[in-house]
Amino acid sequence: MPKYIPEPFRIKMVESIHLIDRKEREAALKRAGYNVFGLRSDEVYIDLMTDSGTGAMSDKQWSAMMHGDEAYAGARSFFRLKEVIDEIFAFKHFVPVHQGRAAENILIEAMQMRPGQLVPSNMHFDTTEGNIRARGGIPNNLIIQQAYDPKAILDFKGDMDIDALKAWIEKKGPENIPFGMITITNNAGGGQPVSMANLKAVSKVYRSYKIPFFIDACRYAENAYFIKLREPGYADKTPLEIAKEIFSLADGATMSAKKDGLVNMGGFLAMNDDDLFTRARAALIMREGFPTYGGLSGRDLDAMAVGLKEALREDYLAYRLGQAEYLAGRLRDSGIPIIEPPGAHAIYMDAARLLPHLAREQLPGQALSAALYLEGGIRAVEIGAVAFGQLVNGKWDFPALELVRMAIPRRVYTQSHLDYAADVLAEIKTTASKLKGMKMTYAPELLRHFTAKFEVLN
Ligand SMILES: *Cc1c(COP(=O)(O)O)cnc(C)c1O
């Protein structure tokens, strides 16, 4: 059992949470069509739906917000943020945006990507993929094969397959690739980190073909800490030093500060190229706002400036990675199958292995997500057939894995909350063979899992 690293903070403001009784949970779940996206937050006890924008800000962030300069142009808040972004990321230019997907949208527009062009990555996150497709581009995932094996234990399971990348670029032609990416950590693949060696190799390949290299940096601080813990030669470096080395390898980055920026809303797009910046700035003014605020309030920029630095603190990162490891350990002890090794921001349970009596058509992931809520008021999200499967004329095309994700908001829940979640799951496990399957009764055309409705199979 991994030891729980105590929270490196104490609590001076609290938000009440409340477990409504089982009858009320039953009614809420039914009303929501057995889809936890349809629940009101008040009906949820422990909310593990996402780690995005759900973190707790520090006293220093809240006090920085009081210094927010709300000037339309040239606000002091912008220059305070600039100082921090220059220090950590050190790209020549950046623009603030309201969240990560806005940075992606503006990057793709400024890159003047043409329909049919291709964008490689280890694994694109779904908003990145959506933004590329929305402009007629084609996202490609070139992660190492072991990433698809939930039992394979690797230090850096988010690494890109360098040989596959080279062969793929040769085949497709570098002229058809407006830019290349890598996601750190790999959210779509379990939050797995990428090694420095791999980042260097990817950078070298992209540069040898003159393909601009952009890092999807949402969880760069967590990735930097994994490098410190696991990669030879980095044990004595600080997360900040490691982060600087990472970004020195790239031509720019997209960032959702709702993750490792420790804010509830915010992000940025950074780059070295002057012409690209000129085009990005023009796109930004059109869609987000003037380049010194980019769709955010001055106070948001100040909170981000402080949050970006706090997320690189070693005591925070040790606790953060420790939380995931602790929850993973408790689930292992109860025999709950999870994706190994755990990343830093979430634990992914293998619902198909936990509920082998249910066929894929009976939606074991959805059934487990509903059971977690019913038994414990816990909200976790299905990432399986409902989220990623194709359903054509009543016939399913299933994704490889049937998962349920418990994401861990930053600095929000304590060890006892995680213990509670683990206890509820242990309880579910003892009666798992009796859990009933689900049938989808309503599904919208796009982004099905947000609004789909279900019934319990009898
Ligand atoms: C969250 C996320 C995004 C998108 O950011 P938003 O702030 O949600 O728009 C992009 N990439 C990765 C890896 C993410 O985790």
The ligand as a Tripos MOL2 file, in Angstrom:
@<TRIPOS>MOLECULE
LIG
   15    15     1     0     0
SMALL
NO_CHARGES

@<TRIPOS>ATOM
      1 C1         -8.2730   19.7970  -21.2300 C.3       1 LIG1
      2 C2         -7.3780   19.5300  -22.3560 C.ar      1 LIG1
      3 C3         -7.4370   20.2940  -23.5310 C.ar      1 LIG1
      4 C4         -8.4670   21.3490  -23.7650 C.3       1 LIG1
      5 O1         -8.4880   22.3390  -22.7900 O.3       1 LIG1
      6 P1         -9.8460   23.0570  -22.3290 P.3       1 LIG1
      7 O2         -9.3740   24.0520  -21.3370 O.co2     1 LIG1
      8 O3        -10.7450   22.0080  -21.7590 O.co2     1 LIG1
      9 O4        -10.4390   23.6940  -23.5340 O.co2     1 LIG1
     10 C5         -6.5010   20.0110  -24.5190 C.ar      1 LIG1
     11 N1         -5.6020   19.0310  -24.3680 N.ar      1 LIG1
     12 C6         -5.5190   18.2720  -23.2640 C.ar      1 LIG1
     13 C7         -4.4830   17.2090  -23.1430 C.3       1 LIG1
     14 C8         -6.4220   18.4880  -22.2170 C.ar      1 LIG1
     15 O5         -6.3510   17.7160  -21.1210 O.3       1 LIG1
@<TRIPOS>BOND
     1     1     2 1
     2     2     3 ar
     3     2    14 ar
     4     3     4 1
     5     3    10 ar
     6     4     5 1
     7     5     6 1
     8     6     7 2
     9     6     8 1
    10     6     9 1
    11    10    11 ar
    12    11    12 ar
    13    12    13 1
    14    12    14 ar
    15    14    15 1
@<TRIPOS>SUBSTRUCTURE
     1 LIG1         1 GROUP 0 **** ****
